[in-house]
């Protein structure tokens, strides 16, 4: 339920209603959208992790160990 509201925003409740009213048609559509968003989120996370690694390495390059 949280995933649907995150993906569909203010229309999340409408999508949930459609899932209960006509699951045979709604589930394949919602599932495809969730898979698409999953790929987008993974890609964004990988990009952010790369950036975080770069920033972290730059911050520790000047650090002197005693």
MODELLER restraints for C-alpha pairs under 7 A, 6 or more apart:
rsr = mdl.restraints
at = mdl.atoms
rsr.add(forms.Gaussian(group=physical.xy_distance, feature=features.Distance(at['CA:4:A'], at['CA:12:A']), mean=5.76, stdev=0.5))
rsr.add(forms.Gaussian(group=physical.xy_distance, feature=features.Distance(at['CA:5:A'], at['CA:12:A']), mean=4.36, stdev=0.5))
rsr.add(forms.Gaussian(group=physical.xy_distance, feature=features.Distance(at['CA:18:A'], at['CA:26:A']), mean=6.40, stdev=0.5))
rsr.add(forms.Gaussian(group=physical.xy_distance, feature=features.Distance(at['CA:19:A'], at['CA:26:A']), mean=5.43, stdev=0.5))
rsr.add(forms.Gaussian(group=physical.xy_distance, feature=features.Distance(at['CA:19:A'], at['CA:27:A']), mean=6.51, stdev=0.5))
